[in-house]
């Protein structure tokens, strides 16, 4: 946080075929801190980059001299924060619930089946953190089948992915009596902010899975029983997500921001305490890239979206999915 800028861009060139052919792949990694931009901002960056590639001849891109220092504008118009673009009404009951969760003594708020969250929140001095990323590619045929089945059950792909993660954790952690997921979602539909803008406009909600639900997932021995439990878990999540979106922006966690006077102190006091959730699943959705974007032999091979482990709130790495579609 003490170094600037809080982003970096890595460009790697990979030759393809013989040197005489002159063909190559370019891997572009845009890495940025979450306080600068959200997931859709990463999509906005890559779409803008592809637009510039379209308007630049391939020969120029291969021979252009890259400057050592890139000049940045002295002043840039930034998108207004969410609380200035839309109202965030908070009801007294919701506010009281959040205050109880934050300040009430543990003996008053402790659940009979606490959420399994692994180790307490730790600092770099307590534990040398290392991000682990495993990229799993789902083929077009399998992906279309998942989408078809999800639509048949009237649920989203995010719902299915969340239920799959819960089922896997239920088997991997047999003593877990409760699993809680956290799901971020974009607030841009409430603020009217275009997807081409780079900003941070996300909120999130939590979904808990009780001991009974987890035990039924563990005891399902037949493939048909496991599939039934999985779809029921996905339908449960989908209903919770729909309820959350239907009431937006009423009683949203973003409306609690004015009540935090010192954000650094707010997160620092979490060190050594139990985490709040088991895992996060973030689904960027489908990134649609039209075929007219490319010219002069350029094409888009793949796109990957991922994020590192979040120290204050999450125990496990987040799960993300992104697809590209060329028309």
Helices and strands as residue ranges (DSSP letters): E 7-16, E 23-32, H 39-54, H 58-63, H 82-85, H 92-103, H 106-109, H 140-152, H 157-172, E 179-186, H 188-191, E 202-209, H 211-219, H 223-247, G 253-259, H 263-268, E 279-289, G 291-293, E 319-326
